[in-house]
């Protein structure tokens, strides 16, 4: 498990409050307390979990006690762009463990999502797409302006280059660091031209 490739996991976990008495009480309530152990990460002691038969050095997960679960869900809900409960659970359970993780995610409600997302199915079906050309003949390119995203401790701005094949509607999105022509052209080359045929 290489956490260096995913600094968001480390940043979120190391900022969560950890009370030793709450940890002790949490472990006393677990059916198999031997599956929990301590590990030092970035000079901070954390609680980890391994499933039966898995190695503590390679297959461990962050263990969330009861006082940490809601802050974790809130943080990742904002980072994932207000995703639904299914996507939230599938993502968190890969790196985090709590015996009732799914129940807490399903009970979580976001006021912004309640106001902005309509309940039930969408309205009708999309119209049929007119195939005017062959794949890879034409690509639409656009820059996504910086939009702010807030976490528990900071504000993040994101920039992106979006490429869409006009025939197949294939979408590729890449992160960019500046809006200069040379940088965008290089990003387009690596994101699109190195993978697909050159547009006509």
Secondary structure as UniProt FT lines:
FT   HELIX           3..5
FT   HELIX           7..14
FT   HELIX           20..28
FT   HELIX           33..35
FT   STRAND          36..41
FT   TURN            42..43
FT   STRAND          44..49
FT   TURN            52..53
FT   TURN            56..58
FT   STRAND          61..63
FT   HELIX           66..79
FT   TURN            80..81
FT   HELIX           85..92
FT   TURN            93..95
FT   STRAND          96..97
FT   TURN            99..100
FT   HELIX           101..107
FT   HELIX           111..116
FT   TURN            135..136
FT   STRAND          139..150
FT   STRAND          155..165
FT   TURN            166..168
FT   STRAND          171..175
FT   HELIX           181..188
FT   HELIX           189..193
FT   TURN            194..195
//
